[in-house]
Amino acid sequence: MYQAARLAKLLGIPRVSVLEFGVAGGNGLVVIEQHARWIQRELGVHLEIYGFDTGEGLPEPLDYRDVPYAWKAGFFKMDRD
């Protein structure tokens, strides 16, 4: 985020979008928001934060590249509360 904001400032771009895919419990978004506030104060570039999640956790593994021995379907379900 910091490097993207630095580049945006150099290019005269006033805002940058930050995306998180797979929000799960939301802790990552909280940390992103904390860092974004610091970056915005330091560099003056506004960071727009978006989080996406199906809420169902990981899908069924399709092949070995999904590392099925380590990750199972449903891991990291979203904590909606």
PDB file of N, CA, C and O in Angstrom:
ATOM      1  N   MET A   1       0.819  -1.175   0.000  1.00  0.00           N
ATOM      2  CA  MET A   1       0.000   0.000   0.000  1.00  0.00           C
ATOM      3  C   MET A   1       0.870   1.248   0.000  1.00  0.00           C
ATOM      4  O   MET A   1       0.596   2.221  -0.703  1.00  0.00           O
ATOM      5  N   TYR A   2       1.914   1.196   0.798  1.00  0.00           N
ATOM      6  CA  TYR A   2       2.795   2.361   0.881  1.00  0.00           C
ATOM      7  C   TYR A   2       3.449   2.657  -0.468  1.00  0.00           C
ATOM      8  O   TYR A   2       3.483   3.806  -0.911  1.00  0.00           O
ATOM      9  N   GLN A   3       3.959   1.625  -1.108  1.00  0.00           N
ATOM     10  CA  GLN A   3       4.626   1.835  -2.397  1.00  0.00           C
ATOM     11  C   GLN A   3       3.634   2.317  -3.456  1.00  0.00           C
ATOM     12  O   GLN A   3       3.969   3.167  -4.281  1.00  0.00           O
ATOM     13  N   ALA A   4       2.410   1.773  -3.433  1.00  0.00           N
ATOM     14  CA  ALA A   4       1.383   2.222  -4.378  1.00  0.00           C
ATOM     15  C   ALA A   4       1.045   3.692  -4.130  1.00  0.00           C
ATOM     16  O   ALA A   4       0.882   4.462  -5.076  1.00  0.00           O
ATOM     17  N   ALA A   5       0.940   4.076  -2.869  1.00  0.00           N
ATOM     18  CA  ALA A   5       0.638   5.467  -2.535  1.00  0.00           C
ATOM     19  C   ALA A   5       1.790   6.390  -2.927  1.00  0.00           C
ATOM     20  O   ALA A   5       1.560   7.498  -3.411  1.00  0.00           O
ATOM     21  N   ARG A   6       3.015   5.944  -2.723  1.00  0.00           N
ATOM     22  CA  ARG A   6       4.178   6.756  -3.139  1.00  0.00           C
ATOM     23  C   ARG A   6       4.162   6.984  -4.645  1.00  0.00           C
ATOM     24  O   ARG A   6       4.373   8.102  -5.114  1.00  0.00           O
ATOM     25  N   LEU A   7       3.910   5.917  -5.399  1.00  0.00           N
ATOM     26  CA  LEU A   7       3.865   6.036  -6.854  1.00  0.00           C
ATOM     27  C   LEU A   7       2.724   6.953  -7.281  1.00  0.00           C
ATOM     28  O   LEU A   7       2.890   7.792  -8.167  1.00  0.00           O
ATOM     29  N   ALA A   8       1.569   6.789  -6.647  1.00  0.00           N
ATOM     30  CA  ALA A   8       0.432   7.649  -6.971  1.00  0.00           C
ATOM     31  C   ALA A   8       0.777   9.117  -6.730  1.00  0.00           C
ATOM     32  O   ALA A   8       0.440   9.981  -7.540  1.00  0.00           O
ATOM     33  N   LYS A   9       1.443   9.391  -5.626  1.00  0.00           N
ATOM     34  CA  LYS A   9       1.834  10.777  -5.325  1.00  0.00           C
ATOM     35  C   LYS A   9       2.772  11.319  -6.397  1.00  0.00           C
ATOM     36  O   LYS A   9       2.612  12.449  -6.860  1.00  0.00           O
ATOM     37  N   LEU A  10       3.752  10.505  -6.788  1.00  0.00           N
ATOM     38  CA  LEU A  10       4.687  10.939  -7.830  1.00  0.00           C
ATOM     39  C   LEU A  10       3.994  11.191  -9.163  1.00  0.00           C
ATOM     40  O   LEU A  10       4.405  12.062  -9.930  1.00  0.00           O
ATOM     41  N   LEU A  11       2.939  10.421  -9.435  1.00  0.00           N
ATOM     42  CA  LEU A  11       2.207  10.554 -10.695  1.00  0.00           C
ATOM     43  C   LEU A  11       1.060  11.556 -10.613  1.00  0.00           C
ATOM     44  O   LEU A  11       0.379  11.812 -11.606  1.00  0.00           O
ATOM     45  N   GLY A  12       0.849  12.122  -9.425  1.00  0.00           N
ATOM     46  CA  GLY A  12      -0.223  13.098  -9.260  1.00  0.00           C
ATOM     47  C   GLY A  12      -1.613  12.476  -9.169  1.00  0.00           C
ATOM     48  O   GLY A  12      -2.609  13.139  -9.460  1.00  0.00           O
ATOM     49  N   ILE A  13      -1.685  11.219  -8.772  1.00  0.00           N
ATOM     50  CA  ILE A  13      -2.966  10.518  -8.627  1.00  0.00           C
ATOM     51  C   ILE A  13      -3.413  10.683  -7.176  1.00  0.00           C
ATOM     52  O   ILE A  13      -2.679  10.294  -6.268  1.00  0.00           O
ATOM     53  N   PRO A  14      -4.598  11.250  -6.933  1.00  0.00           N
ATOM     54  CA  PRO A  14      -4.987  11.589  -5.562  1.00  0.00           C
ATOM     55  C   PRO A  14      -5.502  10.425  -4.716  1.00  0.00           C
ATOM     56  O   PRO A  14      -5.538  10.534  -3.490  1.00  0.00           O
ATOM     57  N   ARG A  15      -5.906   9.305  -5.346  1.00  0.00           N
ATOM     58  CA  ARG A  15      -6.461   8.202  -4.560  1.00  0.00           C
ATOM     59  C   ARG A  15      -6.131   6.866  -5.202  1.00  0.00           C
ATOM     60  O   ARG A  15      -5.969   6.755  -6.417  1.00  0.00           O
ATOM     61  N   VAL A  16      -6.037   5.845  -4.338  1.00  0.00           N
ATOM     62  CA  VAL A  16      -5.697   4.490  -4.760  1.00  0.00           C
ATOM     63  C   VAL A  16      -6.687   3.531  -4.106  1.00  0.00           C
ATOM     64  O   VAL A  16      -7.041   3.709  -2.941  1.00  0.00           O
ATOM     65  N   SER A  17      -7.133   2.524  -4.838  1.00  0.00           N
ATOM     66  CA  SER A  17      -8.002   1.492  -4.268  1.00  0.00           C
ATOM     67  C   SER A  17      -7.152   0.350  -3.738  1.00  0.00           C
ATOM     68  O   SER A  17      -6.183  -0.068  -4.372  1.00  0.00           O
ATOM     69  N   VAL A  18      -7.533  -0.154  -2.554  1.00  0.00           N
ATOM     70  CA  VAL A  18      -6.860  -1.282  -1.917  1.00  0.00           C
ATOM     71  C   VAL A  18      -7.894  -2.391  -1.770  1.00  0.00           C
ATOM     72  O   VAL A  18      -8.958  -2.171  -1.192  1.00  0.00           O
ATOM     73  N   LEU A  19      -7.590  -3.597  -2.294  1.00  0.00           N
ATOM     74  CA  LEU A  19      -8.533  -4.712  -2.269  1.00  0.00           C
ATOM     75  C   LEU A  19      -8.000  -5.852  -1.431  1.00  0.00           C
ATOM     76  O   LEU A  19      -6.814  -6.178  -1.485  1.00  0.00           O
ATOM     77  N   GLU A  20      -8.894  -6.463  -0.645  1.00  0.00           N
ATOM     78  CA  GLU A  20      -8.552  -7.709   0.033  1.00  0.00           C
ATOM     79  C   GLU A  20      -9.597  -8.739  -0.373  1.00  0.00           C
ATOM     80  O   GLU A  20     -10.791  -8.545  -0.142  1.00  0.00           O
ATOM     81  N   PHE A  21      -9.146  -9.831  -0.979  1.00  0.00           N
ATOM     82  CA  PHE A  21     -10.027 -10.925  -1.350  1.00  0.00           C
ATOM     83  C   PHE A  21      -9.905 -12.017  -0.306  1.00  0.00           C
ATOM     84  O   PHE A  21      -8.808 -12.507  -0.041  1.00  0.00           O
ATOM     85  N   GLY A  22     -11.031 -12.404   0.292  1.00  0.00           N
ATOM     86  CA  GLY A  22     -10.999 -13.397   1.355  1.00  0.00           C
ATOM     87  C   GLY A  22     -10.829 -12.738   2.702  1.00  0.00           C
ATOM     88  O   GLY A  22      -9.784 -12.890   3.334  1.00  0.00           O
ATOM     89  N   VAL A  23     -11.825 -12.014   3.154  1.00  0.00           N
ATOM     90  CA  VAL A  23     -11.754 -11.215   4.377  1.00  0.00           C
ATOM     91  C   VAL A  23     -11.755 -12.090   5.636  1.00  0.00           C
ATOM     92  O   VAL A  23     -11.127 -11.731   6.632  1.00  0.00           O
ATOM     93  N   ALA A  24     -12.445 -13.220   5.603  1.00  0.00           N
ATOM     94  CA  ALA A  24     -12.551 -14.154   6.741  1.00  0.00           C
ATOM     95  C   ALA A  24     -13.024 -13.422   7.988  1.00  0.00           C
ATOM     96  O   ALA A  24     -14.137 -12.896   8.003  1.00  0.00           O
ATOM     97  N   GLY A  25     -12.208 -13.376   9.028  1.00  0.00           N
ATOM     98  CA  GLY A  25     -12.612 -12.747  10.288  1.00  0.00           C
ATOM     99  C   GLY A  25     -12.565 -11.236  10.281  1.00  0.00           C
ATOM    100  O   GLY A  25     -13.088 -10.606  11.200  1.00  0.00           O
ATOM    101  N   GLY A  26     -11.960 -10.638   9.282  1.00  0.00           N
ATOM    102  CA  GLY A  26     -11.908  -9.190   9.173  1.00  0.00           C
ATOM    103  C   GLY A  26     -10.690  -8.541   9.800  1.00  0.00           C
ATOM    104  O   GLY A  26     -10.523  -7.325   9.708  1.00  0.00           O
ATOM    105  N   ASN A  27      -9.826  -9.339  10.444  1.00  0.00           N
ATOM    106  CA  ASN A  27      -8.650  -8.758  11.096  1.00  0.00           C
ATOM    107  C   ASN A  27      -7.718  -8.084  10.103  1.00  0.00           C
ATOM    108  O   ASN A  27      -7.120  -7.053  10.411  1.00  0.00           O
ATOM    109  N   GLY A  28      -7.592  -8.658   8.918  1.00  0.00           N
ATOM    110  CA  GLY A  28      -6.740  -8.057   7.894  1.00  0.00           C
ATOM    111  C   GLY A  28      -7.245  -6.693   7.468  1.00  0.00           C
ATOM    112  O   GLY A  28      -6.453  -5.775   7.255  1.00  0.00           O
ATOM    113  N   LEU A  29      -8.560  -6.554   7.341  1.00  0.00           N
ATOM    114  CA  LEU A  29      -9.128  -5.256   6.975  1.00  0.00           C
ATOM    115  C   LEU A  29      -8.866  -4.206   8.046  1.00  0.00           C
ATOM    116  O   LEU A  29      -8.598  -3.045   7.738  1.00  0.00           O
ATOM    117  N   VAL A  30      -8.944  -4.619   9.294  1.00  0.00           N
ATOM    118  CA  VAL A  30      -8.676  -3.674  10.395  1.00  0.00           C
ATOM    119  C   VAL A  30      -7.234  -3.173  10.305  1.00  0.00           C
ATOM    120  O   VAL A  30      -6.978  -1.979  10.457  1.00  0.00           O
ATOM    121  N   VAL A  31      -6.308  -4.076  10.060  1.00  0.00           N
ATOM    122  CA  VAL A  31      -4.895  -3.683   9.947  1.00  0.00           C
ATOM    123  C   VAL A  31      -4.690  -2.802   8.712  1.00  0.00           C
ATOM    124  O   VAL A  31      -3.949  -1.820   8.764  1.00  0.00           O
ATOM    125  N   ILE A  32      -5.344  -3.153   7.606  1.00  0.00           N
ATOM    126  CA  ILE A  32      -5.251  -2.327   6.395  1.00  0.00           C
ATOM    127  C   ILE A  32      -5.742  -0.907   6.689  1.00  0.00           C
ATOM    128  O   ILE A  32      -5.113   0.066   6.272  1.00  0.00           O
ATOM    129  N   GLU A  33      -6.859  -0.787   7.402  1.00  0.00           N
ATOM    130  CA  GLU A  33      -7.383   0.540   7.743  1.00  0.00           C
ATOM    131  C   GLU A  33      -6.403   1.328   8.609  1.00  0.00           C
ATOM    132  O   GLU A  33      -6.223   2.530   8.413  1.00  0.00           O
ATOM    133  N   GLN A  34      -5.774   0.654   9.560  1.00  0.00           N
ATOM    134  CA  GLN A  34      -4.799   1.337  10.419  1.00  0.00           C
ATOM    135  C   GLN A  34      -3.615   1.846   9.601  1.00  0.00           C
ATOM    136  O   GLN A  34      -3.188   2.990   9.760  1.00  0.00           O
ATOM    137  N   HIS A  35      -3.091   0.998   8.733  1.00  0.00           N
ATOM    138  CA  HIS A  35      -1.961   1.410   7.891  1.00  0.00           C
ATOM    139  C   HIS A  35      -2.380   2.508   6.923  1.00  0.00           C
ATOM    140  O   HIS A  35      -1.610   3.431   6.656  1.00  0.00           O
ATOM    141  N   ALA A  36      -3.592   2.410   6.401  1.00  0.00           N
ATOM    142  CA  ALA A  36      -4.076   3.407   5.446  1.00  0.00           C
ATOM    143  C   ALA A  36      -4.122   4.792   6.079  1.00  0.00           C
ATOM    144  O   ALA A  36      -3.742   5.778   5.447  1.00  0.00           O
ATOM    145  N   ARG A  37      -4.586   4.870   7.322  1.00  0.00           N
ATOM    146  CA  ARG A  37      -4.631   6.179   7.997  1.00  0.00           C
ATOM    147  C   ARG A  37      -3.230   6.781   8.104  1.00  0.00           C
ATOM    148  O   ARG A  37      -3.042   7.973   7.860  1.00  0.00           O
ATOM    149  N   TRP A  38      -2.259   5.960   8.466  1.00  0.00           N
ATOM    150  CA  TRP A  38      -0.880   6.448   8.587  1.00  0.00           C
ATOM    151  C   TRP A  38      -0.336   6.896   7.227  1.00  0.00           C
ATOM    152  O   TRP A  38       0.273   7.960   7.111  1.00  0.00           O
ATOM    153  N   ILE A  39      -0.564   6.075   6.209  1.00  0.00           N
ATOM    154  CA  ILE A  39      -0.073   6.395   4.860  1.00  0.00           C
ATOM    155  C   ILE A  39      -0.730   7.668   4.341  1.00  0.00           C
ATOM    156  O   ILE A  39      -0.058   8.511   3.746  1.00  0.00           O
ATOM    157  N   GLN A  40      -2.031   7.817   4.558  1.00  0.00           N
ATOM    158  CA  GLN A  40      -2.742   9.015   4.096  1.00  0.00           C
ATOM    159  C   GLN A  40      -2.185  10.266   4.761  1.00  0.00           C
ATOM    160  O   GLN A  40      -2.002  11.292   4.106  1.00  0.00           O
ATOM    161  N   ARG A  41      -1.912  10.181   6.081  1.00  0.00           N
ATOM    162  CA  ARG A  41      -1.334  11.340   6.789  1.00  0.00           C
ATOM    163  C   ARG A  41       0.054  11.664   6.252  1.00  0.00           C
ATOM    164  O   ARG A  41       0.393  12.829   6.047  1.00  0.00           O
ATOM    165  N   GLU A  42       0.851  10.627   6.028  1.00  0.00           N
ATOM    166  CA  GLU A  42       2.237  10.852   5.609  1.00  0.00           C
ATOM    167  C   GLU A  42       2.353  11.345   4.174  1.00  0.00           C
ATOM    168  O   GLU A  42       3.137  12.251   3.890  1.00  0.00           O
ATOM    169  N   LEU A  43       1.577  10.753   3.265  1.00  0.00           N
ATOM    170  CA  LEU A  43       1.746  11.041   1.841  1.00  0.00           C
ATOM    171  C   LEU A  43       0.653  11.900   1.234  1.00  0.00           C
ATOM    172  O   LEU A  43       0.845  12.469   0.160  1.00  0.00           O
ATOM    173  N   GLY A  44      -0.497  12.005   1.902  1.00  0.00           N
ATOM    174  CA  GLY A  44      -1.588  12.812   1.364  1.00  0.00           C
ATOM    175  C   GLY A  44      -2.353  12.146   0.229  1.00  0.00           C
ATOM    176  O   GLY A  44      -3.116  12.811  -0.471  1.00  0.00           O
ATOM    177  N   VAL A  45      -2.162  10.855   0.038  1.00  0.00           N
ATOM    178  CA  VAL A  45      -2.901  10.103  -0.979  1.00  0.00           C
ATOM    179  C   VAL A  45      -4.013   9.348  -0.265  1.00  0.00           C
ATOM    180  O   VAL A  45      -3.754   8.648   0.714  1.00  0.00           O
ATOM    181  N   HIS A  46      -5.252   9.482  -0.744  1.00  0.00           N
ATOM    182  CA  HIS A  46      -6.396   8.817  -0.115  1.00  0.00           C
ATOM    183  C   HIS A  46      -6.440   7.355  -0.550  1.00  0.00           C
ATOM    184  O   HIS A  46      -6.322   7.059  -1.739  1.00  0.00           O
ATOM    185  N   LEU A  47      -6.608   6.440   0.401  1.00  0.00           N
ATOM    186  CA  LEU A  47      -6.697   5.012   0.111  1.00  0.00           C
ATOM    187  C   LEU A  47      -8.137   4.555   0.327  1.00  0.00           C
ATOM    188  O   LEU A  47      -8.675   4.671   1.428  1.00  0.00           O
ATOM    189  N   GLU A  48      -8.749   4.039  -0.722  1.00  0.00           N
ATOM    190  CA  GLU A  48     -10.102   3.495  -0.648  1.00  0.00           C
ATOM    191  C   GLU A  48      -9.978   1.986  -0.429  1.00  0.00           C
ATOM    192  O   GLU A  48      -9.350   1.295  -1.231  1.00  0.00           O
ATOM    193  N   ILE A  49     -10.569   1.476   0.645  1.00  0.00           N
ATOM    194  CA  ILE A  49     -10.381   0.075   1.024  1.00  0.00           C
ATOM    195  C   ILE A  49     -11.655  -0.720   0.741  1.00  0.00           C
ATOM    196  O   ILE A  49     -12.758  -0.312   1.105  1.00  0.00           O
ATOM    197  N   TYR A  50     -11.472  -1.863   0.083  1.00  0.00           N
ATOM    198  CA  TYR A  50     -12.588  -2.753  -0.246  1.00  0.00           C
ATOM    199  C   TYR A  50     -12.224  -4.173   0.164  1.00  0.00           C
ATOM    200  O   TYR A  50     -11.103  -4.624  -0.071  1.00  0.00           O
ATOM    201  N   GLY A  51     -13.161  -4.872   0.773  1.00  0.00           N
ATOM    202  CA  GLY A  51     -12.960  -6.267   1.143  1.00  0.00           C
ATOM    203  C   GLY A  51     -14.046  -7.128   0.529  1.00  0.00           C
ATOM    204  O   GLY A  51     -15.220  -6.758   0.541  1.00  0.00           O
ATOM    205  N   PHE A  52     -13.657  -8.278  -0.008  1.00  0.00           N
ATOM    206  CA  PHE A  52     -14.591  -9.194  -0.660  1.00  0.00           C
ATOM    207  C   PHE A  52     -14.467 -10.577  -0.041  1.00  0.00           C
ATOM    208  O   PHE A  52     -13.366 -11.036   0.262  1.00  0.00           O
ATOM    209  N   ASP A  53     -15.601 -11.235   0.141  1.00  0.00           N
ATOM    210  CA  ASP A  53     -15.589 -12.594   0.657  1.00  0.00           C
ATOM    211  C   ASP A  53     -16.927 -13.244   0.345  1.00  0.00           C
ATOM    212  O   ASP A  53     -17.967 -12.594   0.443  1.00  0.00           O
ATOM    213  N   THR A  54     -16.915 -14.515  -0.030  1.00  0.00           N
ATOM    214  CA  THR A  54     -18.164 -15.245  -0.267  1.00  0.00           C
ATOM    215  C   THR A  54     -18.829 -15.607   1.045  1.00  0.00           C
ATOM    216  O   THR A  54     -20.035 -15.850   1.087  1.00  0.00           O
ATOM    217  N   GLY A  55     -18.047 -15.644   2.125  1.00  0.00           N
ATOM    218  CA  GLY A  55     -18.561 -16.012   3.421  1.00  0.00           C
ATOM    219  C   GLY A  55     -18.512 -17.499   3.700  1.00  0.00           C
ATOM    220  O   GLY A  55     -18.752 -17.927   4.829  1.00  0.00           O
ATOM    221  N   GLU A  56     -18.202 -18.297   2.683  1.00  0.00           N
ATOM    222  CA  GLU A  56     -18.251 -19.750   2.805  1.00  0.00           C
ATOM    223  C   GLU A  56     -16.890 -20.393   3.046  1.00  0.00           C
ATOM    224  O   GLU A  56     -16.814 -21.612   3.203  1.00  0.00           O
ATOM    225  N   GLY A  57     -15.839 -19.629   3.078  1.00  0.00           N
ATOM    226  CA  GLY A  57     -14.507 -20.209   3.256  1.00  0.00           C
ATOM    227  C   GLY A  57     -13.940 -20.704   1.942  1.00  0.00           C
ATOM    228  O   GLY A  57     -14.454 -20.390   0.868  1.00  0.00           O
ATOM    229  N   LEU A  58     -12.874 -21.481   2.042  1.00  0.00           N
ATOM    230  CA  LEU A  58     -12.217 -21.973   0.839  1.00  0.00           C
ATOM    231  C   LEU A  58     -13.111 -22.947   0.082  1.00  0.00           C
ATOM    232  O   LEU A  58     -13.865 -23.702   0.696  1.00  0.00           O
ATOM    233  N   PRO A  59     -13.031 -22.936  -1.259  1.00  0.00           N
ATOM    234  CA  PRO A  59     -13.781 -23.914  -2.045  1.00  0.00           C
ATOM    235  C   PRO A  59     -13.087 -25.273  -2.016  1.00  0.00           C
ATOM    236  O   PRO A  59     -11.976 -25.395  -1.499  1.00  0.00           O
ATOM    237  N   GLU A  60     -13.737 -26.288  -2.567  1.00  0.00           N
ATOM    238  CA  GLU A  60     -13.129 -27.624  -2.686  1.00  0.00           C
ATOM    239  C   GLU A  60     -11.859 -27.527  -3.523  1.00  0.00           C
ATOM    240  O   GLU A  60     -11.850 -26.826  -4.535  1.00  0.00           O
ATOM    241  N   PRO A  61     -10.794 -28.207  -3.132  1.00  0.00           N
ATOM    242  CA  PRO A  61      -9.576 -28.215  -3.951  1.00  0.00           C
ATOM    243  C   PRO A  61      -9.862 -28.895  -5.293  1.00  0.00           C
ATOM    244  O   PRO A  61     -10.614 -29.867  -5.358  1.00  0.00           O
ATOM    245  N   LEU A  62      -9.256 -28.376  -6.354  1.00  0.00           N
ATOM    246  CA  LEU A  62      -9.455 -28.941  -7.684  1.00  0.00           C
ATOM    247  C   LEU A  62      -8.304 -29.843  -8.113  1.00  0.00           C
ATOM    248  O   LEU A  62      -8.515 -30.843  -8.801  1.00  0.00           O
ATOM    249  N   ASP A  63      -7.089 -29.489  -7.706  1.00  0.00           N
ATOM    250  CA  ASP A  63      -5.936 -30.320  -8.040  1.00  0.00           C
ATOM    251  C   ASP A  63      -4.799 -30.032  -7.058  1.00  0.00           C
ATOM    252  O   ASP A  63      -4.985 -29.302  -6.084  1.00  0.00           O
ATOM    253  N   TYR A  64      -3.645 -30.595  -7.310  1.00  0.00           N
ATOM    254  CA  TYR A  64      -2.507 -30.495  -6.377  1.00  0.00           C
ATOM    255  C   TYR A  64      -2.079 -29.061  -6.106  1.00  0.00           C
ATOM    256  O   TYR A  64      -1.538 -28.774  -5.039  1.00  0.00           O
ATOM    257  N   ARG A  65      -2.312 -28.154  -7.054  1.00  0.00           N
ATOM    258  CA  ARG A  65      -1.897 -26.762  -6.860  1.00  0.00           C
ATOM    259  C   ARG A  65      -2.687 -26.076  -5.747  1.00  0.00           C
ATOM    260  O   ARG A  65      -2.260 -25.048  -5.221  1.00  0.00           O
ATOM    261  N   ASP A  66      -3.827 -26.641  -5.394  1.00  0.00           N
ATOM    262  CA  ASP A  66      -4.617 -26.109  -4.289  1.00  0.00           C
ATOM    263  C   ASP A  66      -4.140 -26.629  -2.933  1.00  0.00           C
ATOM    264  O   ASP A  66      -4.728 -26.300  -1.903  1.00  0.00           O
ATOM    265  N   VAL A  67      -3.089 -27.431  -2.928  1.00  0.00           N
ATOM    266  CA  VAL A  67      -2.476 -27.997  -1.726  1.00  0.00           C
ATOM    267  C   VAL A  67      -3.545 -28.650  -0.828  1.00  0.00           C
ATOM    268  O   VAL A  67      -3.739 -28.237   0.315  1.00  0.00           O
ATOM    269  N   PRO A  68      -4.237 -29.679  -1.364  1.00  0.00           N
ATOM    270  CA  PRO A  68      -5.356 -30.272  -0.629  1.00  0.00           C
ATOM    271  C   PRO A  68      -4.969 -30.964   0.676  1.00  0.00           C
ATOM    272  O   PRO A  68      -5.830 -31.183   1.528  1.00  0.00           O
ATOM    273  N   TYR A  69      -3.706 -31.310   0.850  1.00  0.00           N
ATOM    274  CA  TYR A  69      -3.273 -31.926   2.111  1.00  0.00           C
ATOM    275  C   TYR A  69      -3.138 -30.890   3.224  1.00  0.00           C
ATOM    276  O   TYR A  69      -3.034 -31.257   4.394  1.00  0.00           O
ATOM    277  N   ALA A  70      -3.139 -29.612   2.881  1.00  0.00           N
ATOM    278  CA  ALA A  70      -2.999 -28.557   3.880  1.00  0.00           C
ATOM    279  C   ALA A  70      -4.274 -27.726   4.044  1.00  0.00           C
ATOM    280  O   ALA A  70      -4.586 -27.272   5.144  1.00  0.00           O
ATOM    281  N   TRP A  71      -5.006 -27.530   2.947  1.00  0.00           N
ATOM    282  CA  TRP A  71      -6.177 -26.653   2.968  1.00  0.00           C
ATOM    283  C   TRP A  71      -7.421 -27.447   2.592  1.00  0.00           C
ATOM    284  O   TRP A  71      -7.441 -28.125   1.565  1.00  0.00           O
ATOM    285  N   LYS A  72      -8.445 -27.366   3.411  1.00  0.00           N
ATOM    286  CA  LYS A  72      -9.699 -28.086   3.180  1.00  0.00           C
ATOM    287  C   LYS A  72     -10.819 -27.103   2.867  1.00  0.00           C
ATOM    288  O   LYS A  72     -10.763 -25.930   3.234  1.00  0.00           O
ATOM    289  N   ALA A  73     -11.836 -27.611   2.180  1.00  0.00           N
ATOM    290  CA  ALA A  73     -13.010 -26.789   1.888  1.00  0.00           C
ATOM    291  C   ALA A  73     -13.617 -26.282   3.194  1.00  0.00           C
ATOM    292  O   ALA A  73     -13.753 -27.028   4.163  1.00  0.00           O
ATOM    293  N   GLY A  74     -13.975 -25.013   3.201  1.00  0.00           N
ATOM    294  CA  GLY A  74     -14.597 -24.414   4.377  1.00  0.00           C
ATOM    295  C   GLY A  74     -13.649 -23.730   5.337  1.00  0.00           C
ATOM    296  O   GLY A  74     -14.090 -22.994   6.219  1.00  0.00           O
ATOM    297  N   PHE A  75     -12.333 -23.962   5.181  1.00  0.00           N
ATOM    298  CA  PHE A  75     -11.385 -23.240   6.031  1.00  0.00           C
ATOM    299  C   PHE A  75     -11.583 -21.732   5.801  1.00  0.00           C
ATOM    300  O   PHE A  75     -11.885 -21.305   4.686  1.00  0.00           O
ATOM    301  N   PHE A  76     -11.415 -20.954   6.835  1.00  0.00           N
ATOM    302  CA  PHE A  76     -11.469 -19.489   6.795  1.00  0.00           C
ATOM    303  C   PHE A  76     -12.858 -18.952   6.461  1.00  0.00           C
ATOM    304  O   PHE A  76     -12.985 -17.958   5.745  1.00  0.00           O
ATOM    305  N   LYS A  77     -13.906 -19.610   6.980  1.00  0.00           N
ATOM    306  CA  LYS A  77     -15.256 -19.068   6.808  1.00  0.00           C
ATOM    307  C   LYS A  77     -15.328 -17.684   7.440  1.00  0.00           C
ATOM    308  O   LYS A  77     -14.666 -17.404   8.440  1.00  0.00           O
ATOM    309  N   MET A  78     -16.130 -16.840   6.848  1.00  0.00           N
ATOM    310  CA  MET A  78     -16.263 -15.475   7.336  1.00  0.00           C
ATOM    311  C   MET A  78     -16.968 -15.452   8.687  1.00  0.00           C
ATOM    312  O   MET A  78     -17.978 -16.126   8.889  1.00  0.00           O
ATOM    313  N   ASP A  79     -16.421 -14.670   9.598  1.00  0.00           N
ATOM    314  CA  ASP A  79     -17.033 -14.431  10.898  1.00  0.00           C
ATOM    315  C   ASP A  79     -17.947 -13.224  10.724  1.00  0.00           C
ATOM    316  O   ASP A  79     -17.504 -12.086  10.876  1.00  0.00           O
ATOM    317  N   ARG A  80     -19.202 -13.460  10.411  1.00  0.00           N
ATOM    318  CA  ARG A  80     -20.126 -12.372  10.069  1.00  0.00           C
ATOM    319  C   ARG A  80     -20.374 -11.418  11.228  1.00  0.00           C
ATOM    320  O   ARG A  80     -20.666 -10.242  11.010  1.00  0.00           O
ATOM    321  N   ASP A  81     -20.262 -11.906  12.445  1.00  0.00           N
ATOM    322  CA  ASP A  81     -20.476 -11.015  13.599  1.00  0.00           C
ATOM    323  C   ASP A  81     -19.360  -9.999  13.692  1.00  0.00           C
ATOM    324  O   ASP A  81     -19.361  -9.163  14.595  1.00  0.00           O
TER     325      ASP A  81
END
